[in-house]
Amino acid sequence: MRPAEITRVRGVPNQGRPLDYRLSRVETVDSGIRRIFHEQVDLAISQVHDPELGVAETVHEARRRCKRMRAALRLVRSGFEPDGTFASEDRSLRDLARSLSVSRDAEVQVAAYCRLIDSHGGALALGEFEGIFELLSARRREANDPGVLGELLSGFVQGMEAARGRIGNWPEFEDSFASIRPGLKKTYHRARKGLRRVRGGGASKAFHELRKHAQYHRYHCGLLSDVWPRMMSAREEEVRCLTDALGEANDLSVLRRTLSRSFDPGVPAVDVLLGLAARRTDDLHRQARALGERLFSQGPGPFSRRLGALWALRPGHS
């Protein structure tokens, strides 16, 4: 665990302890979810202000906190009143992450370009691609303009502080597996549905949807790791491999879209990169489908019942 992941959390017991993104067997569902939310909010704010983090890492970590918090919300979504609170909280976090998407997209395009070039070693004449790299670098500099990005990060911090202030208005979540089963099943079901849509092919949007729900499932595995640490950690790692493959494919999709829009058809260097990116994307999609078939072969009902049985073995909880 990095030093930056040690923080003091306002209003939460055991001040100064390491962050623990899981529901511990020694706490209730309600106290665990609130603790996790407080910790993620405070860490997000501290990382924005951390001078040791570069721009790319700051943006990446800020968006990652939003994803973790949205995953935690989904796990207990059935415990919210039917008054739109869940949807409102989820939308707020989604919008905070999206506010930094321009910077993120500019960064991943440069990274995707570099991976493509590096993966072919000396087979490519780098001089032919200088114009492409200069374009991507210029877009990154523009997206990370200190004035513009500073204002966006300031708004992000304000949004996080507002999210922390709303935690006290949430309902109390029942301390039982019944309070998390619906959210667990729904996310798992959506990941399986996404997998069905990409069998034998599928558009980039379908793979993006699979990645989104698989990522939430991955975080759910982390949140529930205490029911059987070795098994859940192994599953979480396998799902991470799936989402990493889909994440790289998505980055390549963003790069391909930018190249197609920024250059006239028939530019040799652009055509070469588009071809390499398409081939790599196909490989990643095949990997993702194979992983997904193994990970989501079981139906959501049997999967949730198995975790429910393990949950029942937690000392002092039902």
Secondary structure, DSSP 8 states (H G I E B T S, - for coil): --GGGB---TT-SSTT-B---S--TTS-HHHHHHHHHHHHHHHHHHHHT-TTS-HHHHHHHHHHHHHHHHHHHHHTGGGS-TTTHHHHHHHHHHHHHHTTHHHHHHHHHHHHHHHHHHHTGGGS-GGGGHHHHHHHHHHHHHHT-HHHHHHHHHHHHHHHHHHHHHGGGS----SSGGGTHHHHHHHHHHHHHHHHHHTT---HHHHHHHHHHHHHHHHHHHHTGGGSHHHHHHHHHHHHHHHHHHHHHHHHHHHHHHHHHHS-TT-HHHHHHHHHHHHHHHHHHHHHHHHHHHHT-S-HHHHHHHHHHHHTTSTT--
